[in-house]
Each structure stands twice: as structure tokens, then as C-alpha cells.
Amino acid sequence: MDGMPSQPYDITIKSIFSDITDDMMAYFMNINIDKAEELNIEFTHVERRDSDMIYKCIVEDSNVAVHLEFQSGNDKKMPYRMLRYALEIIEKYSLPVYQAVIIYG
């Protein structure tokens, strides 16, 4: 069902399992929760960014994506941006990603 929204299913599943969240965390993640607080986060992060340089390369007889990002200063949130970029590259090209940030300022 690619391309079809899964929201009605998500809402139903969340409703079904909302009373046993702690048990599910313990079972699936092997962690015992003392206290759990739901965080209401809507993943609406929409951002149009062009990466600086991404190339498909052969490294040790395997195809990989090499991503170089240039920054004029130190951005404390850059690791998160790089993670988002890596996920986008993996999703689109199904390649392992090598990344580097080059700070020139």
C-alpha cells in the first residue's frame, strides 16, 4: 500500500495498545519503565535543502554514496541534519552513506 496514508490504522493501533504501553516497552525493548510520559510530536518537519555534494562511488568493490557538506560555522544541530540527509540518501538510493562536514569559517 505504498503511497497510501496509514493514519487511520495508526490511530486504531495506538488506541488498542495505549493501556499496555509500559508492558509493550518491556517486552519489545527489554526495558522496564518507572514512568512514561507521551510526547506529542507530529513529524511535520518539511524542509527544502539541497545537499552540497553527493556522489555514487565504488569503495572496495561496493557502491556507496559519499556526501560532503560545507558549513561556514559550527552548527550544533548539524549531526541531526546529517542524519536526516543520510536517511534520505539511503531511502532514495539504497546505498550505504559516507558523510563528512567541512567547516570553513
C-alpha positions as CSV (number, residue, x, y, z in Angstrom):
1,M,0.0,0.0,0.0
2,D,2.8,2.4,-0.9
3,G,1.8,6.0,-1.1
4,M,-1.5,5.5,0.8
5,P,-1.9,7.2,4.1
6,S,-1.7,4.9,7.1
7,Q,-3.1,7.4,9.6
8,P,-6.5,5.6,10.3
9,Y,-4.6,2.4,11.0
10,D,-2.1,4.3,13.2
11,I,-4.9,5.8,15.3
12,T,-6.6,2.4,15.7
13,I,-3.4,0.7,16.7
14,K,-2.5,3.4,19.2
15,S,-5.9,3.2,20.7
16,I,-5.8,-0.5,21.1
17,F,-2.4,-0.6,22.7
18,S,-2.5,2.7,24.7
19,D,-3.3,0.9,28.0
20,I,-0.4,-1.5,27.8
21,T,2.4,0.8,26.6
22,D,4.7,0.0,29.6
23,D,4.2,-3.7,29.0
24,M,5.0,-3.3,25.3
25,M,8.1,-1.4,26.0
26,A,9.3,-4.0,28.5
27,Y,8.5,-6.8,26.0
28,F,9.8,-5.4,22.8
29,M,12.6,-3.2,24.0
30,N,13.6,-5.1,27.2
31,I,13.4,-2.0,29.3
32,N,11.4,-1.6,32.5
33,I,9.7,1.8,32.7
34,D,9.3,3.6,36.0
35,K,7.3,6.4,34.5
36,A,6.3,7.1,30.9
37,E,5.0,10.4,29.5
38,E,3.7,10.6,26.0
39,L,5.4,13.2,23.8
40,N,3.0,14.7,21.3
41,I,5.2,15.1,18.3
42,E,3.9,15.5,14.8
43,F,6.6,14.8,12.3
44,T,5.9,17.7,10.1
45,H,9.5,18.7,9.5
46,V,9.3,19.8,5.9
47,E,12.4,21.4,4.6
48,R,13.8,22.1,1.2
49,R,17.5,21.8,1.3
50,D,20.0,21.0,-1.4
51,S,22.9,19.0,-0.3
52,D,26.3,20.3,-1.2
53,M,27.9,17.2,-2.8
54,I,26.7,13.6,-3.1
55,Y,28.3,11.1,-5.3
56,K,27.8,7.4,-6.0
57,C,31.2,5.8,-5.7
58,I,32.8,2.4,-5.7
59,V,34.7,1.7,-2.5
60,E,36.3,-1.7,-2.0
61,D,34.2,-3.1,-4.9
62,S,30.9,-1.9,-3.4
63,N,28.7,1.0,-4.4
64,V,28.4,3.7,-1.7
65,A,27.1,7.3,-1.5
66,V,29.7,9.9,-0.4
67,H,28.2,13.1,1.0
68,L,30.2,16.2,1.7
69,E,28.5,19.1,3.4
70,F,30.1,22.5,3.7
71,Q,29.4,24.8,6.6
72,S,30.6,28.4,7.3
73,G,30.4,27.9,11.0
74,N,29.8,25.4,13.8
75,D,26.1,24.4,13.9
76,K,25.3,22.3,17.0
77,K,22.4,20.8,15.2
78,M,24.4,19.6,12.2
79,P,24.6,16.0,13.4
80,Y,20.8,15.8,13.2
81,R,20.7,17.4,9.8
82,M,23.4,14.9,8.6
83,L,21.3,12.0,10.0
84,R,18.3,13.3,8.1
85,Y,20.3,13.6,4.9
86,A,21.7,10.1,5.4
87,L,18.3,8.7,5.8
88,E,17.0,10.4,2.7
89,I,20.0,9.1,0.7
90,I,19.5,5.6,1.9
91,E,15.8,5.7,1.2
92,K,16.2,7.0,-2.3
93,Y,19.3,5.1,-3.5
94,S,19.6,2.1,-1.1
95,L,23.3,2.8,-0.6
96,P,25.5,2.9,2.5
97,V,26.5,6.5,3.2
98,Y,29.8,8.0,4.0
99,Q,29.5,11.6,5.3
100,A,31.7,14.5,6.3
101,V,31.1,18.0,7.3
102,I,33.7,20.5,6.3
103,I,33.7,23.7,8.4
104,Y,35.4,26.6,6.6
105,G,34.6,29.6,8.8
